[in-house]
Amino acid sequence: MALVVTGTALAAAPGIAPAQQDYPSKPIRVVVSTTVGSQPDMLARMIGQKMSESLGQPVVVDNRPGAQGVLAGTPVARAAPDGHTLLYALPNFAISAALQSSLPYDPLKDFAGISQIGFTTNALVVAPALGVKSLNDFIALAKSQPGKLIFGTSPTGSAAHLSGARFNVVAGIKTVHVAFRGGPEATIEVLAGRIQYHIGTLGVLLPFIKDGRLVALAVTSPQRTPALPDVPALGESLAEFKRPETSHGWLAPAGTPRAIVNRISKEIGRILDLPDVRERTQSIGYVVDASTPEEYSKILRAQIQTLTKLVQDAGLKPK
């Protein structure tokens, strides 16, 4: 489903490179691998609106969910490398590279990094009835009952699933994983006490944490989040979690002129630093962490390497 974000044309600044001066010459399409109304979709539209106002062309958000992001990545990899077709890369972009033995594109060679955007803050939550108040208490309980506690997540291969699998490996615990249709369904199950713990998006879990129906033991962001200042970050207890294993970013087809890539990257950085954008992202527990194109390419390569090892260590068989 494609929706158009309109903007006001602005004159190109003098003295910029010809490739930049002519760009954009038509609407920009940003492909997103989630449904309309999701957090990434909202972020893509927010950035697209601001970008449209600055660049003077409509930004079209094209939602193509499914197949762990492959349905979104494929048309971008095959698009003309002129900066008019871009990919909002979600964690499933790197995850599919680690989980799937065959993809219709090379996740590194067929794309050019533009900018990292940031990452969603997840929380590890339990029901109060479990009787644990801290992460260390929970790990001790899980070790005393190997294979007994049930861990619920959104679908197998999702960012939440792999984050939980990584936590289990690092913490040295063995639990039973149950995948649900989405995070809200897993949240219902932990609220009902039918599963013992869940890692999910803070935006979904926050109301239940605030009213005491769920206990947040840790958040997955590198630092504590302002939304839950008393809840520790996983990295405070487990050094391996000093940086998240996945993030959000923007990619262009390989071969896109460097001048265009740099221009989009700088534009994204400018937008993410706007006060109203900062306020909105912080309110949903989203951590902004923009980068240069070169930095994002390195980040993405490292993430795929980390996830590939995680898949092996956790015994998750590639498809």
Summary of the structure (lengths in Angstrom):
residues: 319
radius of gyration: 20.2
end to end distance: 27.6
largest distance: 67.8
contacts: 1093
relative contact order: 0.18
helix: 43%
strand: 19%
